[in-house]
Every structure is written in structure tokens, then in C-alpha cells.
Amino acid sequence: MKSGRIIIFGIVALLLTSCMEKGYVKVCNKVHNAKLESVSWGDFSLSGSLLPGETSEEETIKDYKESFPFSSQLEFYMVADGNRVYLKTKVSYTLDIDDHLVIEINDTTEVINPAR
């Protein structure tokens, strides 16, 4: 009787996992002489801190309720020469099901300061 319940539980867990939609996001800091802090994409935190040349771990974006694609600007603090400023990218980055989105922030990435 117990083994039957375990099998049913396993099947239900497998079905729930297979119905989950996923995508993957990571960020590369290619900005010379500036650190990126508190990097987020929409509601998802991607990295606490990225030194120049570093890439964040790949973050798995899962969703049960809403459908892909997700689209959002990248938000972060840029730290250089003792100054820290909050920035957002001008463009939004889109992630679809099973995509592996790599967002590269470099010296020519267009950003805005929403505080101004």
C-alpha cells in the first residue's frame, strides 16, 4: 500500500516538473574598470556583484502560472572610482522557453538613470 502511494507521488511530481516552463539567463560584465552590483532582470536577481570580465552563474527562470516570453530591462548599480549609480538598460531583453539568454553589458551599452 505504501509503495503504491510512493509511485503515485512520484508520477505526480514528474508531471508537475514536466509542465513547468523554463528559460536560462546570465550576465557578462564587459565594462572596463567598473563593477556591477545588485544585478537583476525583472523580478529575478542574477548577481550580487560582477567584476570586469566576470560572468554570473546561469539562473533558471521557471514559471507555472504565466506564459513565456518574459521581457525586461536589466537593472544594476555601476561602481567605479568610488561612485555608485543606479542604471537600467534602454533595451529590454526577451527570454523564451528553453532559451539560454546571455546579456552582455559593455562600454557601449545604452543605459538610463531612472532617478533623474
PEZITA-V685148 format. One record per helix or strand of 2 or more residues. SS is the DSSP state (hx for helix, st for strand). FROM is the first residue (numbers start at 1). TO is the last residue. Records with the same first field share a line. If there is no record, write none. Layout:
SS = FROM-TO  FROM-TO
This chain:
hx = 2-19
st = 21-30  35-41  44-50  59-63  70-72  74-80  83-89  93-95  100-106  111-112
